[in-house]
Amino acid sequence: MARGVKSVVQREGSVNVKNFYDLNNQLVMLDIQGAKKENLLNLRKQLNIKEGILYTSPVLLDEAGREVGGYTNQVIKLAL
């Protein structure tokens, strides 16, 4: 899966990938900085049509690199 993601990113060429993390060949995380919104949306569209990729989602980081939020395709039910 990681090779497929890398090939889409290289072919797209509109974003600067600072770091590429392949986590157990099941989850790939890209550190993209300074990209235009439309370039990110286009890259996400290209990744979502790639065979073997089930879901893409942005993760938001603060200035120190700490995760401050993300998106998921899961519905989370809170029991109150």
C-alpha positions as CSV (number, residue, x, y, z in Angstrom):
1,M,0.0,0.0,0.0
2,A,2.8,2.4,0.8
3,R,4.2,2.2,-2.7
4,G,0.8,3.0,-4.1
5,V,0.5,6.1,-2.0
6,K,4.0,7.2,-2.9
7,S,3.3,6.8,-6.6
8,V,0.1,8.9,-6.4
9,V,1.9,11.7,-4.4
10,Q,4.8,11.7,-6.9
11,R,2.5,11.7,-9.9
12,E,0.3,14.5,-8.4
13,G,3.4,16.6,-7.6
14,S,1.4,19.5,-6.2
15,V,2.2,19.1,-2.5
16,N,5.5,19.0,-0.6
17,V,5.7,15.9,1.5
18,K,8.1,16.6,4.4
19,N,7.9,13.1,5.9
20,F,6.4,9.8,4.8
21,Y,5.5,7.3,7.5
22,D,4.6,3.7,6.6
23,L,3.0,2.1,9.7
24,N,3.0,-1.7,9.3
25,N,2.1,-1.3,5.6
26,Q,-1.5,-0.8,6.8
27,L,-1.5,2.9,7.6
28,V,0.4,5.6,5.8
29,M,0.8,9.1,7.2
30,L,2.1,12.0,5.1
31,D,3.5,15.2,6.7
32,I,2.5,17.8,4.2
33,Q,3.2,21.5,4.9
34,G,2.5,24.7,3.1
35,A,0.1,23.2,0.5
36,K,-2.8,25.0,-1.0
37,K,-6.3,23.8,0.0
38,E,-7.2,22.8,-3.6
39,N,-4.0,20.8,-4.0
40,L,-4.7,18.9,-0.8
41,L,-8.3,18.2,-1.9
42,N,-7.1,17.0,-5.3
43,L,-4.5,14.7,-3.7
44,R,-7.1,13.3,-1.4
45,K,-9.4,12.7,-4.3
46,Q,-6.7,10.9,-6.2
47,L,-5.8,8.7,-3.2
48,N,-9.5,7.8,-2.6
49,I,-9.8,6.3,-6.0
50,K,-6.6,4.3,-5.7
51,E,-7.3,0.5,-5.3
52,G,-6.5,-0.7,-1.8
53,I,-6.9,2.7,-0.1
54,L,-10.0,2.6,2.0
55,Y,-10.0,6.0,3.6
56,T,-8.1,9.2,3.7
57,S,-8.3,11.9,6.4
58,P,-6.5,15.0,7.5
59,V,-5.0,15.3,11.0
60,L,-4.4,18.8,12.4
61,L,-1.2,19.6,14.3
62,D,-0.3,22.6,16.4
63,E,3.0,24.6,16.0
64,A,4.8,22.1,18.3
65,G,3.7,19.1,16.2
66,R,1.1,17.8,18.7
67,E,-2.1,16.4,17.3
68,V,-5.0,18.7,18.0
69,G,-7.7,17.1,15.9
70,G,-8.6,14.8,13.1
71,Y,-11.4,13.4,11.1
72,T,-12.7,9.9,10.9
73,N,-15.1,7.8,8.8
74,Q,-16.4,6.2,12.0
75,V,-19.5,7.2,13.9
76,I,-18.7,7.5,17.6
77,K,-21.6,7.0,20.0
78,L,-21.2,8.4,23.4
79,A,-23.2,6.7,26.2
80,L,-24.3,9.3,28.7
